[in-house]
Amino acid sequence: MPAEILGGISALKSAFDIARTLKDMDDTAKRNAAIIDLQQTILDAQAAQQEALKKAEALEGRVKELENWEAERQEYTRYPAAPGLFTYAHTQESCGEVGTFPQLCPSCFHHRHKSFLNTEDWNPGRCEVLVCRDCGWHAYVVGSAEPEHQKLAPRPYRGN
Ligand SMILES: [Zn+2]
């Protein structure tokens, strides 16, 4: 149970205990002090309830976001871009000829983000490389890494 709810329950129990003792008090000063304690306890309980409501709303928003992503994710499939190399592509579009449909970055996709991959020619080596400009992910479809390619590697602007 979240701390805010436990705090609210505890504050309400304290308020109930204070209210129960009020009826037996004859001393006006003590009675007034107890009433002030009671009011403070009720305010604490209301604050705890407000905090719990805020958290519940935030969690509802997060659940909705995850449900939306899950529904959207179902429209995509893992696509074998090269032997041992998978990207993501829209299920209906990925039946076409390679290069006629967009592929999504697998790293971004696993972080619930859709980022289109660019196909770039990197030299030396006449390499064909899939590049994500969002996270910096890249993979060789044709050819292999050369030291000079480090200058061509994308700089990520979105942290994962
Ligand atoms: Zn990416």
Boltz pocket constraint, residues with backbone or C-beta under 6 A from the ligand:
constraints:
  - pocket:
      binder: B
      contacts: [[A, 105], [A, 106], [A, 107], [A, 108], [A, 109], [A, 115], [A, 132], [A, 133], [A, 134], [A, 135], [A, 136], [A, 137]]
      max_distance: 6.0
